Amino acid sequence: MLIQFLGLLFLSQSTPLLVEADDRELRVGSARLERKFISGLTPLTADEMRKARGPLANPAAYLAIRFWIPTGIKVEVTDPNDPTPYWLISSKKAHQLIDALSA
């Protein structure tokens, strides 16, 4: 049992969250969002991220989080065909990610 737990812990720590963006879309893991549907980008401190993952979380939100990364960004979604109100993405470099998405 301990070996399985340690194995899962190792795998979770070693699997990066791949975040990519180009002029058309934002890709986080296998999820895709056209940039024209991004209406807002907000950097989140560790405390804000904790609240956004927990008591303030919207069950319809897309969560691309890693529990060991304390900060991140909130990406507001305005696609009328998508019930997802926002994406919550863990990032140690939230401001750099926002700058890249704002360009």
C-alpha positions in Angstrom: 0.0 0.0 0.0 2.8 2.4 0.9 4.6 1.5 -2.3 1.5 2.3 -4.4 1.0 5.6 -2.6 4.6 6.6 -3.2 4.4 5.5 -6.9 1.3 7.7 -7.4 2.9 10.6 -5.6 6.0 10.3 -7.9 3.8 10.1 -11.0 1.8 13.1 -10.0 4.9 15.2 -9.3 6.6 14.1 -12.5 3.7 14.8 -14.9 3.9 18.4 -16.1 0.9 20.5 -17.0 1.5 21.4 -20.6 0.2 25.0 -21.3 0.6 26.3 -24.9 -0.9 29.3 -26.7 -0.7 30.6 -30.2 -2.6 33.3 -32.0 -5.7 31.1 -32.3 -6.1 29.1 -29.1 -5.0 28.3 -25.5 -4.2 24.6 -24.9 -3.9 23.2 -21.4 -3.3 19.5 -21.4 -5.8 18.1 -23.9 -8.3 21.0 -23.4 -8.6 23.8 -26.0 -10.1 27.3 -25.8 -10.2 29.7 -28.8 -8.6 33.0 -27.7 -11.6 35.0 -29.0 -13.6 33.5 -26.1 -11.1 34.7 -23.5 -12.7 37.8 -21.8 -10.4 38.2 -18.8 -7.1 37.0 -17.3 -6.5 37.3 -13.6 -3.3 36.3 -11.7 -4.1 34.6 -8.4 -2.0 34.7 -5.2 -1.6 31.6 -3.1 -4.5 32.6 -0.9 -6.7 33.6 -3.9 -5.9 30.3 -5.6 -6.7 28.3 -2.5 -10.1 30.0 -2.3 -10.8 29.6 -6.0 -10.1 25.9 -5.7 -12.2 25.5 -2.6 -15.0 27.5 -1.1 -15.4 29.9 -4.1 -15.1 27.2 -6.8 -17.8 27.0 -9.5 -18.5 23.3 -10.2 -18.8 24.1 -13.9 -15.3 25.5 -14.1 -12.4 23.8 -15.8 -9.6 23.1 -13.3 -6.1 22.5 -14.5 -4.5 22.5 -11.2 -1.6 20.9 -9.4 -1.9 21.0 -5.6 1.8 21.6 -5.1 1.7 24.9 -7.2 0.2 27.6 -4.9 -0.4 30.3 -7.5 -2.1 30.5 -10.9 -4.4 32.3 -13.2 -8.2 32.6 -13.8 -9.2 32.7 -17.5 -12.7 34.0 -18.0 -14.7 32.3 -20.8 -17.4 33.9 -22.8 -18.3 31.2 -25.3 -22.1 31.2 -25.6 -22.0 27.4 -26.5 -19.7 26.5 -23.5 -21.2 26.3 -20.0 -17.7 26.6 -18.5 -17.5 30.1 -16.8 -13.7 30.1 -16.4 -10.6 28.0 -16.4 -8.4 27.8 -13.3 -4.8 27.0 -14.2 -1.9 26.4 -11.8 1.2 28.3 -12.7 4.4 29.4 -10.9 4.8 32.1 -13.6 1.2 33.5 -13.7 2.3 37.0 -14.8 4.4 35.7 -17.7 1.5 33.4 -18.8 -0.9 36.4 -18.8 1.6 38.5 -20.7 1.9 35.7 -23.3 -1.9 35.4 -23.6 -2.3 39.1 -23.8 0.1 39.5 -26.7 
